[in-house]
Structure formats: C-alpha cells, structure tokens
Amino acid sequence: MGTFNHYVIVKFNDGVAVEELVQGLEKMISGIEHVKSFEWGKDIESHDMLRQGFTHAFLMTFNGKEDFNAFQNHPNHIEFSKIFSPAVDKIVVLDFPSNLVKAPA
C-alpha cells in the first residue's frame, strides 16, 4: 500500500499571527512519529480570483491510513486543533491515498 496524504488549504482570519501559528504547527508535527513528512507554503503567484482568499497550504504524508488515523487521535494534534481552528476563516481538507506517477529524482 502507498502513502496517505492529508492536504489542508487555509485562509486565516484577519489579525492572526500566522508565523507563530505555523511555528506551533511545525513543533506539533515534529513530536508525532506517525507523520512521515510535512511541508507547507504560502501562495505568492496566484491571482486573487484564483486564490479565492486562500493563502497557505499544508501537506502531511503518512505511511498509510492507519498512521493518519493515529495522528488524528494523537493528543498533541487534538490540543493544537483548539488553537488552529479558531484562527481559520476558510479551509479545504483533502485526505487521500497517493497515486505516484513520477517519483522524485
């Protein structure tokens, strides 16, 4: 079985200290062994019409759905969600198994 991904696209509320929030997210992720990899970025290229207000994307990769489920129920994730969720204006979440077409070089 391939990897399982948790992809989150966010528009934060006005006035949110996004850098601090992301630092907290990075710290939370680093303490959970079920997360295989984590990457994030801030959109700098899309036109406002295409972006629809969303600014940040977060991608977590797991070795399988079982590890994703363990992450979802991990106490650190549950606690951090209490901080992250109120900071969000709009969110899109996609959870899916990978279909690798071209492997990284």
C-alpha positions in Angstrom: 0.0 0.0 0.0 1.2 3.5 -0.8 1.4 6.6 1.2 -1.6 8.5 2.6 -1.8 12.3 2.4 -3.6 15.0 4.5 -3.8 18.2 2.4 -5.1 21.4 4.0 -5.6 24.7 2.3 -6.4 27.7 4.6 -7.5 31.3 4.6 -6.6 32.7 8.1 -8.7 35.2 9.9 -7.5 38.8 9.8 -5.1 39.7 12.5 -3.9 36.1 13.1 -0.1 35.8 13.8 0.4 33.2 11.1 4.1 32.8 11.6 3.6 31.9 15.2 0.8 29.5 14.3 3.0 27.8 11.7 5.9 27.5 14.2 3.5 25.8 16.6 2.3 23.5 13.9 5.9 22.6 13.0 6.6 21.8 16.6 3.5 19.8 17.0 4.2 17.7 13.8 7.8 17.1 14.9 6.6 15.4 18.0 4.3 12.9 16.3 6.1 9.9 15.0 3.2 8.9 12.7 3.9 11.8 10.3 6.3 10.6 7.6 6.8 14.1 6.1 5.4 17.6 6.4 5.7 20.6 4.1 3.9 23.9 3.8 4.0 27.0 1.8 2.4 30.4 1.2 0.9 31.3 -2.1 2.9 34.0 -3.9 1.9 33.6 -7.5 -1.8 33.0 -8.0 -4.2 35.8 -8.9 -6.7 36.8 -6.2 -9.6 35.5 -8.3 -8.0 32.0 -8.5 -6.8 32.1 -4.9 -10.3 32.8 -3.5 -8.7 34.2 -0.3 -6.7 31.0 0.5 -3.1 31.8 1.3 -1.4 28.7 2.9 -1.2 25.0 2.0 0.0 22.2 4.3 0.8 18.7 3.2 1.4 15.8 5.6 2.3 12.4 4.3 1.8 9.1 6.2 2.9 5.5 5.5 -0.7 4.5 5.4 -4.2 5.3 6.6 -3.6 3.7 9.9 -0.8 6.2 10.7 -3.1 9.0 9.6 -5.8 7.8 11.9 -3.3 7.6 14.8 -2.3 11.2 14.0 -5.9 12.4 14.0 -6.3 10.9 17.5 -2.9 11.9 18.9 -3.3 14.2 22.0 -0.9 16.8 20.6 -3.0 17.1 17.4 -6.2 17.4 19.4 -4.7 20.1 21.6 -3.2 22.1 18.6 -6.6 21.9 16.8 -8.0 24.0 19.6 -5.6 26.8 18.7 -5.6 26.3 14.9 -9.3 26.0 14.2 -10.4 29.4 15.7 -7.6 31.1 13.5 -9.2 29.8 10.3 -11.7 31.8 8.2 -12.0 29.2 5.4 -10.5 25.7 5.0 -10.3 22.9 2.4 -9.2 19.5 3.6 -8.4 16.5 1.4 -7.4 13.1 2.7 -6.3 10.6 0.0 -4.1 7.7 -0.8 -1.3 8.7 -3.2 -1.1 7.6 -6.8 2.5 8.3 -7.6 3.0 9.0 -11.3 6.6 10.3 -11.3 9.0 9.7 -8.4 11.2 12.5 -7.1 14.7 12.4 -8.8 
